[in-house]
Amino acid sequence: MAMARASACPVPDGPPTTPAHGAPMAVRALIAEALAGVLGGRETLDQALAGLRAKGVNDADAAFAQEAVYGTLRHHCSLTARLDANLQRPLKDKDLVLRALILAGMNEILYMATPAHATVHETVEACVQLDRAWAKGLVNALLRKVQRLPVDPSLPVTDEIRHEHPQWLIEALRRDWPEHWQDILLANNARPPLTLRINQAAVSRHDYLQALANQGIAADPLRWSHHGVVIRDARPVRTLPGYTEGWFVVQDEAAQLASPLLACSATDRVLDACAAPGGKTTHLLEATPGLQVVAVDVNARRMRELDDNLKRLRLACTVKVEDVRAYAAAALASGESFTRIMLDAPCSALGVIRRHPDIRLRRSPEDVAVAVARQQLLLQALWPLLAPGGLLLYVTCSVLEAENDGVTGEFLSASTDARLEPIAADWGLATACGRQILPGMDDMDGFYFCRLRKLPHQP
């Protein structure tokens, strides 16, 4: 679902940049271009980083660029306020890539371990590669001021600057989670752990931890997931043992808790709606050999990721690249039904900001309203496909009440054949209709779960 950019912590639009002719771009120029794509609303963070890697940067530069882009987006509100306060005249929209370059340089001086003099020199030189040689003096002056004065006492400390979130989101979290909102904001600004779900159809967690130890890789079992581990020092996942053999997938612990809540048996027929990129789909298949699963999602690119994961993990299910509501209508017309349905509802994704810091810039209150309307329509469309006595699991990676209890509570109020199926768990927080994990709880992402049981037909 396409989302508009947020109105707070504003970012200017600008045309795509054209690299300077001559030698290949240095890493800071590439960082600026990737950031400009995100700040201009042309790309998500994931798309921008994929584009950067496609330009053939080496592993060390790719890791540096990722840290720089993530950090600049995490600190975007304060960095932007500081930059604008020190500009004698605003930068033009066509110079968005220059703005991105300066913001990345400021972030590097303030929050990364690079020697400041090297940051200033390399960032200034990147102006030439970005066809902005005229700005070398401006960039040098701005960055040297940051170097001399890491804390700017003249900058007003607003909520946005203090918490690095747009004001509307701070207010929404304060409203929905009055006792936890500050912890959520802190968690959103933290680096997430590298967590894996071990493919229990291929190897046990115990044996995989031993394989990691044999290669000198420190890891620990996750607390709540019976098949998860956390790598203490993050590294490229393809370098971990068993990647090619399909021994694991990368998945946050909170997401690993979803599939077991469906409590499937081998006789169940499962619809995984909005399934891409397939983390929960493969978990269902691993846990219950022979399970019949139909995975549906309209996003062809992300469904290719699902196909890739199925092949790597040596699993199989029915995959349909199709709009979920259209699929539901056709399946209902042909008399199909399912005993289990997973609705991993498209949402604002405000529970996974620490993994996708660009979300705080790309979301708005209007986006939340659009998401809620779509979630309600999906739930209504899928419910008739659930067999009497069957179980539907509603999942979001949002922390907003409107997308969670708001949607499921309204559905229950309007339905005569649905009842809540309680979730007995020690993780997260109980809500009126389900269970909520807030970002940072046991170092997990923010997720919401609600189980709905379809009542048998009354005689």
N, C-alpha and C positions, 0 to 999 in steps of 0.2 A: 504494500500500500504506500503510495507516494505521500510524503509529508512535506508541508511547507516549512520554511525556516521560521524560527522563533523571532518575535518582534523585539525582545530584550537582548542585551549584548549584541547589538546589530552588527552585521557585516555587509560591506558594499558588494554589489555585483560587478563583474568585469568580464571582458572577453577572454577567451583562451589565449595563453601566451605562446609566442613562437620562439623557440630556442635560437640563440645567436649561432651564426655559421662558424665553422672552424672546429676546434678541439671538442671532444665530448664534454658534456657538462660536469662540473665538479658537484660533490654531494650536496653542498648548501644551496646551489641553484636548483637542483632536483627537489630538495625539501621545499623550497619556496613554491615551485610549480605544483607539487602535490597539495600543499596547504591552500594555495589559491583555488584549486579545484574544489576543495571542501568548503572554503569560506565563501566562494561564489555560488554555492548551491548546485554545481554541475556534477559533483561526485560525492559518494559517501566516503568515509575514511577508508573502508576496506577496498573500494574501487581505486582510490587514489594510491594506496600503497601497492596494490597489484600492478597498477600502471608504472609505478616507480621501479618495481622489481623487473618488469618486462623490459626496461631499458638496459638491463645487463649489469647492474651494479654488483660489486663483489659482496660476499657475506658480511664482512665487517662494516662496509658502508651502509648496507641494507639495515643492519641492526642499529647503527647510529641514527640513520634517517627515521626509522620507526620510533625510536625513543624521542627524537626531536619533535616529530609531528604529534605524537601522543601528548607530550609535555606541553607543547604550545597550545593545543586544544584544551587541555585540562586547566591551564592558567589564562585562557583567552580573555576573560572578563577583566582581570587586573592588568594584563599586558596591554590590552587595547586602551584601557583608561589611561595608563601611563604614557603610551605612545601619543595619543591624541592631546594629552595635556602638554606635551613637549614639542608639538608641531606648531610652527608659526602660521602655517596655512594648511588646510586639509589636503591629503593626497587625493588625486583624481581617481575616479572609478577605474579608469583604464590602467592604473598602476596598482591594481590589487596584488599582483605578484610581488611588487616592491614592499607593500605593506606586510605581506606574508613573510618575506625575507627578513624584515626588521623584527617582526614579532618572534620569529624563530631564533634570531640572534640574541634578543633580549632573554628569551627562555633559556638559551644555552648558557649565558653568563650567570643567570640567577639560580638555575636549577640543575645544571649538568656539570660534569667534572672536567670538561675541557678547559685548559688555561685560557683566561679571558683575552689575553693579547692575541692568541691564535684565532679565537672566535671572531674578534674584531677584524683582523686582517683577512681571513677567508671570506667573511660575510661581505666586506667591502669589495673584494675582488669578484664576488659572484654578481655584483651589479653589472659588470661588463658582459658576462655570459647571458644575462637576462635583458640585454639591450637597454640598460638603465645606467650607463656610465655617468650620466649627469648627476646621479644621486650619490656618488661615492662620498662626497664631503658630508652630505646630510646623514648618511648611514654611519659614517665614522664618528660624527659628533654625538649622535643619539646613543650609540653603543658605548662610547667612552664615558658618557654621563652615567649610564647604568652601571658601568664598571666602577666608577668613583663613588656612586651613591646607590648601593643596592636597595636601600629603603628610601622612598621618596616621601619626606614628611609633608609635602604640600598636597599630596593626593588624598582626597576625602575617602574615608573608610566606610563605604556603603555596604549593604548586605551583599550586593552582587560581587563587589571586589573581595570582601572578606571570605565569602563562601564559594566563589568562582562558579556561580549558577545564575541564570536569569531570574529576575525578581518574581515573575509569575510562578515559576517552579518552586522557588523557596516558599512562597505563600501557600501553594497547593500542598506541599509536604508538611508545612506547619499546621495547616487545617486538618489533614487526614491523619497525621501522626504527631500530635502535640508533644508526646513524651520521647519521640525518637527522631524528629526531623534533623536535628543537628548531627546525630550519628550517621544518618543516611547521607548527608552532604559530605561528611568526612570520608565515608566509605567510597563514595562516588569519585573522590579525588585521589584515591589510593591506587597503587598498581595491583591488578588481580593476580592470583596464583595460577600456575600451570597445573590444571587438574586433568586426569585421564580416567576414563571408564574402561576397565579391563574387559576384553571380550571373553566372557566366561565359557563360550563355546569353543575357545581355542586354548586358553591357559588360565590357571587360577591366579588370584591376586597374590597369594603367597609366593608362587613360583615366579610371577613377574617382578615382584619386589626383589627376589633373589637375583634375577637376571639384571636388574638395575644395579644392585650392589656389586655384582661381578664386574661391571664396567665402571665402578667408582662413582655412580650417580646416586646421590642421597635422595631418598623419597620416604614418604610415610603413608600409611593407610588413612583414608578419609574417615571421619567420625560417623556420619549417618549413612553414607552409601556403602553397601556391602561389597561393591566391586570397583571402588574408586581409589586412586592414589594421587598424592600431590607431590610434584617434583620441587625440591627445595630451591634449586638454582635453575631458573627457566633457561631453555635452550631450544634450538630448532627441533620440532617434533620428528622430522625425518631422520634425525641422528639418534633417536632413542631405539633401544632394541625392540624388534618385532613390528616395526612400522609396516614394512612391506608384507609381512606375514599376516597382518590384520589382528594383531594382539590387543590393540587398543584404539579408542577414538578420543579426541580432545572434547571434553564436556564438563561444564561447571557442576559442582556437587549438587546444587539445587535442581538443575535440570535432570540429574540422574535419579532424583526422587520421584519423577513423574510416572514413568512407565510401571513401576511396581504398584502404584495406586490403582491401576486397572484390574489387578488381581486376575490375570488371564490364566485359563487352562487350555490344553491342546485342542479342546473341542470348540473353543470360541472362534468367532469370525470378527475381525477387528477392522474398523475404518480409522485410519490415521489422517485426519483432515488438516490441511495447511502443514504438510509433513516436512517440507524441505528445510534444512539440508539433510535431515534424516537421523539425527542423533537419537531421538526417542523411538523412531521406527526400528533402528537396528537393535536398540536395547530390548524392545518387545520380542524381536526374533531370537536374540541370544538367549533370553531367559526361558523361552518356551519353544523348544524344537517342534517343528511341524505346524506352528501357529499360522493360520491364514490371515494375512494382512493386506489390505488395499491402501496404498499411500497416494494421496491426492494433493496436488498443489498447482497453482497456475503459473508459477515462476519457473520457466524452462531452464534458465541458467542455474538456479539453485537446485533444481531437480537433477541436473547432471551431477552435482555434488553428491546427491543421495545415491545415484547409480554408482558413482565411483566408490562410495563407502560400502555399498552392498557387495561390490566385486572384491574390494580389498579385505573385507571381513568374511568373505565367502558365505554370504547370506542371500536369500531370495524372497521377493514378494511381488505383488502386482503393483506397478507404478503407472499412474495416470497424470499426465500434464494437462490439467483442466481446471477451470473455475470450480470451486467447491460447491457453490450453490447450483450451478448448472449440472454438475455431476449428481448432486443429491436429488434434483428433480427427475433426472433420467433414471436413476437407480430406483427411486420410489415408483415411477411409472412402470418399470419392468418387474416390480414385486420383490426387489432385493431387501434384505435386512441384515443387521449386524447385532451381535450380542454385546459388543464393546465398541465405544467410539472415543477417540482422543481428539479433542478440539484444542489445538495449540493456537489460540486465537491471535490473529494479527493485532498488534497493540502499539502503544506509544514507545515501548521498550525502555521506559524510564527506570527499570530495575537493573539494567545492564550498562549504565553510563560508564562505569569504571572500565569496561572492556571496549566501549564505543563512545569516547568522550565527545565526538561530534554531535551526538544526539542532543546534548544540552543546547546546542546552537540551532539545530534544525527543527526542533519541535516548538509548538505554540499551543495555547489553550484550544484553538480551533481544531488542531490536529487530534486532540483528545476526544473532542465531541464527534469527529468523523470516525475515529476508531470505535467508540462506544456504539454508534449506530450500526457499524458493520458487524461488530461482535453480536449484537442482538439479532441481526438478520441471519448470521451463520448458525447461531444456536437454534433459532426457529426452523431453519431449513434442514438441519441435521436430525433434529429430535424425531420426526416421523420415521426415520430409517432405523431407529433403535428398537429392537425387539422387546416386547413386554418382559419385565424382569431384568432387562439389560442395564448396563452401567455406562454413563458418559462422564468423562473427565474433562473439565474445562480448565485450561492452563493459560496464564499470561506471564510475561516477564515485565509486568508493570507493578508499581506500588500505589497507584491511585485507586481510591475506593470506587470511583465512577466506572472504571473498567473491570472491576473485580466483583465485590459484593453488590455493587450497583446493578451490574448486568445479570448476575445469577439470581439476586433477590427479586428483581422485576420479573424474570422468567418464571420463577417459582410461584409468584403471586398470580400470574396469568395462566398457570397450567394446573389442570385437574389430575394429571397422571404422572406428576413428578414429585419426588421427595428427596430431601437431603440424605446422603449417605455419609455419616460422620467419618472424619479422618482422625484416627487415634495415633498421635505422634507426639514426640517430645521436642522435635525441631520446630522452629518458627513460632508464630503466634496464632491462636485461634481467633477467627473472625465470625461474624454473624452467619456466614454461609460456607466458609471454607477455612483455609489455613494460608497464612502469609509469611514468607521469608523476606526480611528486609535486607537490603545490601549491607554486607559486612557481618551479618549474623553468622558465627562460626566460619567466617571468611567466605561466605557464599554470595552469589548474585541474588537480586530481588526477584522472587517468583511467587505466584498465587496459584492455589489449587482448590478446586471445588468438585465434589463427586455428586452426580445426580442419578438416582435410580428411577427407572420407569416402572410404574405400578402395573401389575397384571390386569388384563381385561376383567371388568366386573361382569358377573353373569346377569 
